[in-house]
Amino acid sequence: MSSKYLKYAACLAVSIPAIAAAQPAPPPGGPPGGMPAMPSMAETKYDATVEIVDGRLVPSTVAVQAASLSGSAAKGLRILSSKEGVNALIVRGPASDFTLTDPAIVLSGAGTNDFLGTGAGILVRDKARFTLRGGSVETSARISPALVAAEGATVKVHDARLVANGGPLPPGYVPRIGPGMMQPPAPLGLEGTARAVLAMSNSRTYLYNTRIEAQGWGALSTDATGGDLYLEANDCTVLVTGKGYGAYADFGAHVVLNRTSVDVGSDLGIIAGKARIDLNTVRGKAGRSGVMIHSVMAFDPAETADLTVTDSTIETQGPVLLVKSANANITVTGGALKSASGVLMDVRRNDDPNATKTGGKPVPGVTLTLKSAKLTGDVLDSDPDRATTLVLDGASLEGSLRDVVLKADATGHWRARSDSTVFLAPGTPLSVIDAPAGVTVTVTGGTNGRGTVLPSGGKLTFSR
């Protein structure tokens, strides 16, 4: 019996969704115990040019240029600062409901800890409500995000521009992961020193018709989520030059992109552990992968990421989907996914030393469901710890399958374009398989059969 069949049997014991299964609910629960705790903002001293606390404007000795400014709203706010650790605007407290219209905020002073939002253009925290309409917020220094939402804040951004250019690291900086880090974790293979938008600690952030730009690292980022975080971009433009990602969903985050254009140097999206990304009518280009899914520093090897891609057009240089030592439920409905590498999905072992270990326990594995889609690309599994299942639900795929479980009914169709090995899930008819002359498809595991010639001239063989 093949090792792939054994992995598949173990996956069945954990659960593999049926073709018609509904998408799971957004992930509940908090981040795993191995992740660093969110630093305390309450104990942090901030230096803000303008600060709103519970709906009141805090008196300041700093002269501020604005057409109007009160505890509930400001218009035409102009702030230019090169001082380290300074926030242009802080809005905090559950009684705050502040609207900022047409600001021009430019910061060039370094941040000191973006997990605390010190040095961010705008920091919204402590259950405050904040709305930005128009204008621009741009930072040009290390760990200085344009916008930070944290501590249960609700943020809405309309028709604005949010930019983080980053800046040089301080002399003697020692790379780290967690609070105080000034660059992406090295195993991600990214560069840059600032994230444009950073959402944390159970916040809710909604962006509309807004341009988000970053030089490396990331445009829309989540971290220290608190276990129940939501970030949504609608009709936006996301641009990341250099090696960086468009959106990151950290443990406990739900990130949604609707009708949004994304052009990034590395990954359109990254999911870490039990988190979720939904891509709806997204137009994207990525210099590396479309969405990379990984699991690090988790105590539960069965934690599962969720990804839905609906009516989206995505072009990548590497695999459209890259899963590294992680469990994932992925559903692609319609759209067009194209990779210059020819790989639709690559499931492999993570070379990150912090990768979550299974300890030999059965894990859910990876399920890729294609619905009402006609796609081209290989699906490859070289992860020794988990099985990969390809579900064809009224969909067709042309590409090679390597050590993949194929699950389909008569509405599905798979055409191999090079020699492939598959295990057929129960109920999957052989009629869904085809291959051109010179290509051999080997069915392994629990299926009995005799070798035959496929409709397009390829060979079908069986192996225990």
Solvent accessible surface area in square Angstrom, and as a share of the most:
residue,aa,sasa,rsa
1,M,141,0.63
2,S,30,0.19
3,S,81,0.52
4,K,16,0.07
5,Y,51,0.19
6,L,103,0.51
7,K,30,0.13
8,Y,5,0.02
9,A,44,0.34
10,A,32,0.24
11,C,2,0.01
12,L,90,0.45
13,A,87,0.68
14,V,53,0.30
15,S,72,0.46
16,I,27,0.14
17,P,48,0.30
18,A,63,0.49
19,I,31,0.16
20,A,95,0.74
21,A,38,0.30
22,A,94,0.73
23,Q,67,0.30
24,P,51,0.32
25,A,77,0.60
26,P,69,0.43
27,P,14,0.09
28,P,95,0.60
29,G,51,0.49
30,G,53,0.51
31,P,56,0.35
32,P,27,0.17
33,G,63,0.60
34,G,33,0.31
35,M,39,0.17
36,P,54,0.34
37,A,86,0.66
38,M,53,0.24
39,P,30,0.19
40,S,53,0.34
41,M,1,0.00
42,A,87,0.67
43,E,153,0.69
44,T,35,0.20
45,K,195,0.82
46,Y,38,0.15
47,D,63,0.33
48,A,21,0.16
49,T,16,0.09
50,V,4,0.02
51,E,36,0.16
52,I,0,0.00
53,V,25,0.14
54,D,48,0.25
55,G,29,0.28
56,R,158,0.58
57,L,69,0.34
58,V,55,0.32
59,P,126,0.79
60,S,63,0.41
61,T,146,0.85
62,V,83,0.48
63,A,103,0.80
64,V,48,0.27
65,Q,121,0.54
66,A,33,0.26
67,A,84,0.65
68,S,60,0.39
69,L,59,0.29
70,S,50,0.32
71,G,13,0.13
72,S,66,0.43
73,A,43,0.33
74,A,2,0.01
75,K,108,0.46
76,G,13,0.12
77,L,0,0.00
78,R,104,0.38
79,I,11,0.06
80,L,147,0.73
81,S,21,0.13
82,S,90,0.58
83,K,128,0.54
84,E,101,0.45
85,G,13,0.13
86,V,11,0.06
87,N,0,0.00
88,A,0,0.00
89,L,0,0.00
90,I,1,0.00
91,V,0,0.00
92,R,72,0.26
93,G,2,0.02
94,P,74,0.47
95,A,64,0.50
96,S,0,0.00
97,D,78,0.40
98,F,0,0.00
99,T,42,0.24
100,L,0,0.00
101,T,35,0.21
102,D,67,0.35
103,P,3,0.02
104,A,38,0.29
105,I,1,0.01
106,V,66,0.38
107,L,3,0.02
108,S,57,0.37
109,G,8,0.08
110,A,13,0.10
111,G,2,0.02
112,T,64,0.37
113,N,24,0.13
114,D,0,0.00
115,F,3,0.01
116,L,23,0.12
117,G,0,0.00
118,T,10,0.06
119,G,0,0.00
120,A,0,0.00
121,G,0,0.00
122,I,0,0.00
123,L,0,0.00
124,V,0,0.00
125,R,16,0.06
126,D,49,0.25
127,K,130,0.55
128,A,0,0.00
129,R,102,0.37
130,F,3,0.01
131,T,22,0.13
132,L,0,0.00
133,R,117,0.43
134,G,11,0.11
135,G,28,0.27
136,S,31,0.20
137,V,0,0.00
138,E,42,0.19
139,T,0,0.00
140,S,49,0.31
141,A,6,0.05
142,R,43,0.16
143,I,0,0.00
144,S,0,0.00
145,P,0,0.00
146,A,0,0.00
147,L,1,0.00
148,V,0,0.00
149,A,1,0.00
150,A,0,0.00
151,E,51,0.23
152,G,28,0.27
153,A,0,0.00
154,T,41,0.24
155,V,0,0.00
156,K,83,0.35
157,V,0,0.00
158,H,39,0.17
159,D,83,0.43
160,A,7,0.06
161,R,84,0.31
162,L,1,0.00
163,V,4,0.02
164,A,1,0.00
165,N,34,0.18
166,G,10,0.10
167,G,19,0.18
168,P,112,0.70
169,L,63,0.31
170,P,33,0.21
171,P,138,0.87
172,G,74,0.71
173,Y,33,0.13
174,V,102,0.59
175,P,89,0.56
176,R,115,0.42
177,I,77,0.39
178,G,3,0.03
179,P,41,0.26
180,G,12,0.11
181,M,9,0.04
182,M,29,0.13
183,Q,49,0.22
184,P,9,0.06
185,P,26,0.17
186,A,89,0.69
187,P,49,0.31
188,L,13,0.06
189,G,37,0.35
190,L,24,0.12
191,E,82,0.37
192,G,22,0.22
193,T,17,0.10
194,A,1,0.00
195,R,4,0.02
196,A,0,0.00
197,V,1,0.00
198,L,0,0.00
199,A,0,0.00
200,M,0,0.00
201,S,15,0.10
202,N,65,0.33
203,S,0,0.00
204,R,70,0.25
205,T,0,0.00
206,Y,49,0.19
207,L,0,0.00
208,Y,68,0.26
209,N,93,0.47
210,T,2,0.01
211,R,93,0.34
212,I,0,0.00
213,E,27,0.12
214,A,3,0.03
215,Q,98,0.44
216,G,1,0.01
217,W,4,0.01
218,G,0,0.00
219,A,0,0.00
220,L,0,0.00
221,S,0,0.00
222,T,2,0.01
223,D,18,0.09
224,A,16,0.12
225,T,1,0.01
226,G,38,0.37
227,G,2,0.02
228,D,81,0.42
229,L,3,0.02
230,Y,45,0.17
231,L,0,0.00
232,E,26,0.12
233,A,0,0.00
234,N,9,0.05
235,D,67,0.35
236,C,4,0.02
237,T,49,0.29
238,V,1,0.01
239,L,50,0.25
240,V,4,0.02
241,T,72,0.42
242,G,40,0.39
243,K,108,0.46
244,G,0,0.00
245,Y,3,0.01
246,G,1,0.01
247,A,1,0.00
248,Y,25,0.09
249,A,0,0.00
250,D,9,0.05
251,F,5,0.02
252,G,6,0.05
253,A,1,0.00
254,H,23,0.10
255,V,0,0.00
256,V,11,0.06
257,L,1,0.00
258,N,22,0.11
259,R,115,0.42
260,T,0,0.00
261,S,35,0.23
262,V,3,0.02
263,D,67,0.35
264,V,6,0.04
265,G,30,0.28
266,S,3,0.02
267,D,0,0.00
268,L,0,0.00
269,G,1,0.01
270,I,0,0.00
271,I,0,0.00
272,A,1,0.00
273,G,3,0.02
274,K,83,0.35
275,A,0,0.00
276,R,25,0.09
277,I,1,0.00
278,D,13,0.07
279,L,1,0.00
280,N,47,0.24
281,T,65,0.38
282,V,0,0.00
283,R,129,0.47
284,G,6,0.06
285,K,117,0.49
286,A,6,0.05
287,G,36,0.35
288,R,76,0.28
289,S,0,0.00
290,G,1,0.01
291,V,2,0.01
292,M,6,0.03
293,I,1,0.01
294,H,8,0.04
295,S,4,0.03
296,V,15,0.09
297,M,57,0.25
298,A,13,0.10
299,F,161,0.67
300,D,76,0.40
301,P,21,0.13
302,A,37,0.28
303,E,18,0.08
304,T,27,0.16
305,A,1,0.01
306,D,11,0.06
307,L,0,0.00
308,T,13,0.08
309,V,4,0.02
310,T,44,0.25
311,D,81,0.42
312,S,0,0.00
313,T,65,0.38
314,I,3,0.02
315,E,79,0.35
316,T,4,0.03
317,Q,112,0.50
318,G,14,0.13
319,P,20,0.12
320,V,3,0.02
321,L,3,0.01
322,L,14,0.07
323,V,0,0.00
324,K,25,0.10
325,S,11,0.07
326,A,3,0.02
327,N,3,0.02
328,A,1,0.01
329,N,40,0.21
330,I,2,0.01
331,T,13,0.07
332,V,1,0.00
333,T,41,0.24
334,G,13,0.13
335,G,37,0.35
336,A,32,0.25
337,L,5,0.03
338,K,125,0.53
339,S,24,0.15
340,A,79,0.61
341,S,58,0.37
342,G,21,0.20
343,V,20,0.12
344,L,1,0.01
345,M,0,0.00
346,D,18,0.09
347,V,0,0.00
348,R,89,0.33
349,R,147,0.53
350,N,11,0.06
351,D,123,0.64
352,D,16,0.08
353,P,111,0.70
354,N,52,0.27
355,A,9,0.07
356,T,14,0.08
357,K,142,0.60
358,T,14,0.08
359,G,73,0.70
360,G,75,0.73
361,K,126,0.54
362,P,77,0.48
363,V,4,0.02
364,P,21,0.13
365,G,3,0.02
366,V,2,0.01
367,T,5,0.03
368,L,0,0.00
369,T,14,0.08
370,L,0,0.00
371,K,55,0.23
372,S,84,0.54
373,A,8,0.06
374,K,178,0.76
375,L,8,0.04
376,T,73,0.43
377,G,1,0.01
378,D,25,0.13
379,V,0,0.00
380,L,25,0.12
381,D,3,0.01
382,S,79,0.51
383,D,1,0.01
384,P,71,0.45
385,D,62,0.32
386,R,7,0.03
387,A,1,0.01
388,T,0,0.00
389,T,1,0.00
390,L,0,0.00
391,V,1,0.00
392,L,0,0.00
393,D,36,0.19
394,G,39,0.37
395,A,5,0.04
396,S,27,0.17
397,L,2,0.01
398,E,71,0.32
399,G,0,0.00
400,S,9,0.06
401,L,0,0.00
402,R,135,0.49
403,D,57,0.29
404,V,0,0.00
405,V,0,0.00
406,L,0,0.00
407,K,47,0.20
408,A,5,0.04
409,D,60,0.31
410,A,90,0.69
411,T,87,0.51
412,G,5,0.05
413,H,75,0.33
414,W,0,0.00
415,R,72,0.26
416,A,0,0.00
417,R,90,0.33
418,S,51,0.33
419,D,98,0.51
420,S,5,0.03
421,T,47,0.27
422,V,1,0.01
423,F,9,0.04
424,L,10,0.05
425,A,2,0.01
426,P,107,0.67
427,G,76,0.73
428,T,15,0.09
429,P,45,0.28
430,L,70,0.35
431,S,93,0.60
432,V,3,0.02
433,I,2,0.01
434,D,12,0.06
435,A,0,0.00
436,P,35,0.22
437,A,78,0.61
438,G,81,0.78
439,V,15,0.08
440,T,39,0.23
441,V,0,0.00
442,T,30,0.17
443,V,0,0.00
444,T,24,0.14
445,G,2,0.02
446,G,41,0.39
447,T,35,0.20
448,N,114,0.59
449,G,40,0.38
450,R,218,0.80
451,G,56,0.54
452,T,69,0.40
453,V,108,0.62
454,L,11,0.06
455,P,121,0.76
456,S,45,0.29
457,G,31,0.30
458,G,0,0.00
459,K,126,0.54
460,L,3,0.02
461,T,47,0.28
462,F,43,0.18
463,S,54,0.35
464,R,157,0.57
